[in-house]
Amino acid sequence: MPTVALLCIGVHFVATRVPRLERNEARRVSLAYRAIAEYLAAHPETADYSGARKVGWQHANRIGEIPWGRVEGDETSVVWCRLADGRYVSKTVETVERFNFRLVFYGGGGVVAAILVLLTAFGVGMLARLLRERDDFLAATAHDLTTPLVGMRYAIGRDEEEVRRLNERMIRLVDNVKDFLKLGGRRRPPKPAAFDLAAACREAYAIFREDYLDLFDGRDVEISADGDCTAFADETMAVQILWNLFGNDLKYAAPYGKVAVRLSAAGGMVRAAFVDEGQGMTKRQMKRAFDRYYRAKTVMESGKGGFGIGLCTAREFALAMGGDLVVEGNAPKGCVFTLSLPAWPRRAEAAGPEPEPQDVSGKEG
């Protein structure tokens, strides 16, 4: 609105003031030439030419009874007048410069208008970005808090140790939200430590186990580990990624076939591959799977909830910890989401003596 108001004021000023300024400028130029003509009539000896009237000399005005005129050029102009004896005299002078108000105001006004429009667009863009960040924060908070709440619902009346562990996760998530606010909308940096990725997978699976058992007629998801899978990463972030992967497989893949998690270690990384036999994804869908707010058409048509930020946030966490989260096809059907994190031995040499890895699961899934 301020930009529109300023533009309207500028247009009104140009439309009303510029013509008046141009008329005043024309009057000033005419008076300057008239002064030269008056001097020429009083001192004809200063003339450059004396004789008959030349072709192209147009009458401009009169000084008393003496007609005079001018022929303007780019750099020099001719001022002439007729003397009382009928002779015409003229003098070549420097052309009186005109101030181009139209160019200045139209050109300058256009530049100012463009700047105002750009500033407005920049302001609107910043506002949209702030609103988007606010929505991202609210959606991410809802997404991060929903999973442990669901787990707590299933844990009520069961193992007290499991309830205690879920409460600790909730406290960590709330602390992450507080850090998010303190850092102005930025995620806190990871706090790496050694932990057993296989045990973390079993802990994350425990939240969803009852639902998986219902889908698989009492058969558990197969979680297998090939060798030592001790990771050196932020354990809370890693568990949030695992929650997301288990939740996605439960919603979109488990209804169509079995799901397995295969853990391994190689090349200084530990990996958790979520292998499913679901509907699968096209190459385009796999390419955009980690884009913020992206949801495949089949997912939207399924009517299942989601913000389209879970996988995006999960991959951001993985990259922040020095790992990655990728997806590929699982022939003949389904997908494989693979989480990779730095292995503990790779960091142990630089970090000092190796601490004892902690089993965060409490029990087998």
Secondary structure, DSSP 8 states (H G I E B T S, - for coil): -HHHHHHHHHHHHHHHHHHHHHHHHHHHHHHHHHHHHHHHHH-GGG-SEEES--TT----EEETTEEEEEEE-SSEEEEEEE-TTS-EEEEEEE------HHHHHHHHHHHHHHHHHHHHHHHHHHHHHHHHHHHHHHHHHHHHHHHHHHHHHHHTTS-HHHHHHHHHHHHHHHHHHHHHHHTTS-------EEEEHHHHHHHHHHHHHHHHHHHTTT---EEEEES--EEEE-HHHHHHHHHHHHHHIIIIIGGGS-EEEEEEEETTEEEEEEEE-SS---HHHHHHTTSTT---HHHHHHT----S-HHHHHHHHHHHTT-EEEEEE-TTS-EEEEEEEEBHHHHHHHH-S----B--SSS--
